[in-house]
Amino acid sequence: MMGKLGLDRFSVAGHNRGGRVAYRFALEHPDRINKLAVFDVLPLEIVLGAWDARFALAFWPWSLLAQPEPLPERVVKDLLAGL
């Protein structure tokens, strides 16, 4: 995609899950990255080790968005319709 924009090399920044994507991209295409910035990426072992009912209820979008379609889309659409 960046090549279609005329960019052979570029800087990448990612936060949370986007940080994981940015990190993986940099590993697979180091010749295309000028600089890499990754913010607030927690190791999965730590996050999943702390996952209990309280955490799951507080961060319900994590588990919701991991569900197969069309469930997340339907829930988000219904939530927005209620605003």
N, C-alpha and C positions, 0 to 999 in steps of 0.2 A: 504494500500500500504506500509506504513512504517513497518508494522508487517512482511510483506513478505521480507523486507530487514533486518529483525532481530532486529528492533528497537521498543521496547515497550514504551520507553519514549524518548522525543527529544525536542529540542528548535525550535521555529518557528518564522520567521520574514516575514513581509509582507509590501508592499508599495502600496499605493493608493487602487485599488480594491483588490489586494492581501492582503492588510491589513484587509479589511472587511472579507475575507475568513479566514484569520488566527484568527481573533477575534472570528468569529462564531465557528470555530473548537475548540478553547480554551474553549468556553462556553459549547459546547456539549461534550467535552472529556477532562475535567480538569485533570483527572488522568493520561493522557498521555503526558502532557506538562511540561517540566522543566522550561522553560522561554519563554516569549512572547515579541516580539518587533514589534510595529506597527508604521509605518511612513507615514506622509502626507495623512491622511484620512480626507477629509473635510466632514462636515455634509451635507447631501443631501439638507436640507432646505436652506442652505446658497448657495450652488452651483446652485440649480434650481431657487432660488430667484434672482440670478444675471444673469440668462440665457436670453440674448437678441440676436438680429441678429449679432451683432459684435462678441459676445462670441461664438455663434454657428459657425460662419465662421472661427474663430481662432482655435476652437477645434472640427473641423468636424469629426475626427475619433470617438469621443464619440458617436455621433448620428449614424454614418455609421455602426460601429461595433454592434450596438443594433438592426440593421435591420435583418429580417429573411434571412436565407440562400436561395439561393446562392449569393445574392447581394454583401455582403461584400467581399466574396472570389473572385468574378468576378472583382470587382473594384480593389482590391489589385493586382490580377494577371495582369490586364491591366496596372496598374501603373508600376509594376515591368518590364513588357515587354517593356515599353517605355524608360527604363533607358539605 
